[in-house]
Amino acid sequence: MQIPSPNAHSESAARKGRIHQSVSRWCYSRIPLDQLSEYAAKVGLKGIDLLEPDDYSVPRRYGLLCTMGYAGGGEIAKALNRVENHAAIEQGFRTNIPKAAKAGVPNVITFSGNRAGMSDEEGAKNTIAGLNRVKKIAEDNGVTICMELLNSKRDHHDYMCDHTAWGVRVVEEVNSPNVKLLYDIYHMQIMEGDLIDTIRENIGWLGHFHTGGVPGRHELDGTQEVQWDGVMRAIADAGFKGYVAHEFVPSADPLISLRNAADLCDV
């Protein structure tokens, strides 16, 4: 693949500011991070999502933030719903959340883990205990821990935090302003739909959003079943002040696709 130049659109895009947009690093892994950051700034994005601690500060060279960082919060299949993982997650957060705070990273990611035969009830109890164990680290550093909602139907079979109600139950019980959910619109459209009402009803527990076209996790365009501008208006109208990160895998020119997504979601 030929990597487009960030100068393909030389002008900087002025945005309305109601939706603070970002882009997930892994979807653009073939483009150097500095180049991606430069281009993201040109098209009016606010940051780069899902960076490792060594890269937290790179977007700042371009006036951006790392909007969601990896910080040792476990793996998708192996995380908070098992007590034996809690010590490692706590150590990861004790090491990396202060680094995130220093670099201005507002959020770090974590996961429930897979069921692997465990009941949702037991998993919720364990996940609550794990988050209670680490929430003060987040509170003391002004960083929000976000547990991601993922679909277990197509992409992450057996993942436990696969419905909004389960995730909200957990974070409500933890009851910290620094422990919230990462509401992935792509994943939740696959699992349950009803996006706008679900977002409105639970906005206080949603700390971050991801996008991705359904089906296929590609561009946010006319081949997809989500009305993205409508969902973005609901997020903005609910008073959400955090970040919406694009997490689709481009099937065409990646930087043009990113700009088009940014235009669509600029409501």
N, C-alpha and C positions, 0 to 999 in steps of 0.2 A: 504494500500500500504506500502510495506517495503521500507524505505528510504535508497538508496544506500550510502555507505560510500564514502566520497571524496577521500579516498585512493584507490578507485577502479582503478584509473590511478595515480600511484605514481609519475611519471615523469612530469615535467613541459613542456608544449608544447611551442616550439619556433615558433613565427608567423612571416610572411613576413612583416607585418606592413603597407600594403597598405590599408587594411580595419581595422578600429578600432572597434572591436566587443564588444557588451554588451549583457545583458540578462534582460528581464522584470520580475520584482519580482512577479507579480500576477500569472504568469504561473507556478511558483514553490512555491506557498504559503505554501505547506505542508512541505517544507524543511526549517529549521531555517535559517534566513538571514546570520548569521555568517558562517554556513556550506556552503550555496550557494556561498557566497563571496569567501571563501577559495577554493572551487572547481573551480569557475570561474577564479581565478588567476592561478590555476594549469593548466588549459587548454588554457591559453593565452588570456583570455578576458581582457578588460580594465575597465569594470564597471558593475554596476547594475542599471537598469532603473526603473523609476516610484516608487520612495520611498517618503514617507511622511517626513516632516521636522525633526521629532524626530529621523529618521533613516539616515539622510543625511550622517552622518560621519561614519557609520558602515563599508562601504566598504574600507575606508581608512586604517583600521586595517590590511588589506590584500594587500595594495598597489594599490587599485582600487579607482574609483570615483563613486559617484552617477551621472550617465550620463544624466538623465532626472528626475526632481523632480516635485512632486505635490506642488503647492504653493498658492492654493486658486483661481485658474484660472477658476472657474466655473465647471459645470458638462456637460457631453456630450449633454444632452437634454436642458440644461438651462445655456446659457452663453452669449457670446458677441453680438449676433444679436438682443438682446433686451436691450434698453437703461436702463431699470429699474434694470438690473443686473450689470451695470457698477460700481456703487459705491462699492458693495461688492467685486467685482474682484479687483478693485483698492486697497481696504484695504488689501485684501489677499496678493497682490503683495508687497505692502509697508511693510508688516510684514515679509513676507517669502523670498523675493528675496535677501535682505541683508543676511539672514541666509544661503541661497544657495551660495552666493558669498563667505562667510566666510568658508564654507565647501568645496569650490572648485567645486560646481555643475555648469556645464556650461549652462544647459538648464532647463527651466520650461515649463510645458504644459498648454495649454488652448484649448478652443473649440468654435465652432460657436454657438451651440445650434440647436434645431430643427426648422423647418419652422413653423409648427402649423398655416398654412394659410398665413403666411407672404411671400411676393414676394422675390425672390433672390436679386432683385435690392435694395429693402428697407433693407434687411438683410445685404447686402454688405456695404451700407451707415452706418448702425449702428455699424457694426463690425469695420469698419475703424475708426469711432469716438471712439470706446472703446479702440482700440489699440493705437490710438494717445494719449489717456488719460494716458496710462501706459508706453509708450515706453521709456520715460526719466528715469523711475525707473530702467528699464533693462539696458539702456545705462550707467547710472551713476554707476551701480554695475558690469558691464562687464558680464552680464548674458543674454542669448537669450530666448525670449518668442517664443515658437513654437505652432502654431495652427494646430491641427491634422486633416488630411484628412481621412475620414471614409466612408465606403460604406453604402448607404441607401437602398440597394437592398435586403440584407440578414440579417445583424446584427443590424443596427441602422436606422430603418425606419424613414424617414422624416428628417434626419440630413441634415443641409444645406451645409456645406463645404464638399461636396461629389464628386467634380470634381476638378482636378488640376487647370483648367482655372479660376474658381471662386476664389480659394484660392490665386493664383498668382496675380489676379487682386487686391485683398484686400491688400496683403503685399506690392505690388508695390506702391500702393497709400500711404500707411503708410510710406514707403521709409526709413526704419531704418535698420542699420546693425544688430540690436538686436531684430528684429521681422521677423520670418521666418515661414516656414511650416514644420510640421512633415509629411513626405511622407511615409505613410504606404503601403508597396508594396502589402501586402495581400489585403487590401481594394481597392487599385487602380487597381489591376488586375481584381477584380470583377466588378468594375464600368466602366473601360475604356480600360484596356489593354495598348498596345503601350508603355510599361514601359521604354524601353531603350531610345527611342527618346524623350519621355516626360522628363525623368531625365536629359538628355543632354541639352535640350533646356531651362530648368528652374533651373539648378543646383545652380545658384546664389541666389535663393529664397528658397532653401531647406536646413534646418538646422539640420535635423535628419532623420533617417530611422528606420522603423520596418519591420521585416520579419514575415512570417506565411504561411504555405503551403496552396495552393489552388487546390482543394476544401478542406474544413474541418478544416483549421487552425491548422493542426498537423505538424509532422516532415517535414523537407525540404528533401524529398527523391524522389525515382522514381515513386511514386504514384501521384506526383504533376505536375501541368501544367507549372510552372515557371522554367526556366532554371537559377537557382540561381547563378551559377558561372559566367554566361554571364552577368547577371544584376550587380553583384559585380564588374566585370571588367569595366563595363561602369561607375559605381560610382567612382571607383578609377581613371580611366583614365580621368574623368572630373575634377580631382583635389580636390575632396571632402576630407576635413580633419577632419570632425566630426565623429559621432558614428553611427553604425548600430546595433540596438538592436534586439535580437531574441525575438519574441513575439508569439511563437507557443505554443499550449497546447500539451504536450507530451502524446502520446498514448502507449508508451513502457517505458522502464527504462529511467527516466527523465534525469539523468546526462549523460548517454551514448548518448541519443538523442542530448543533448546540445553539447557534444564534437563533434559528427558527423556533426552538423550544423556549428560549428566553423571551422572544417576541410574543409567542402565544400565551405565556403565563404572566405577562406584564399587564395586569388588570388594574 
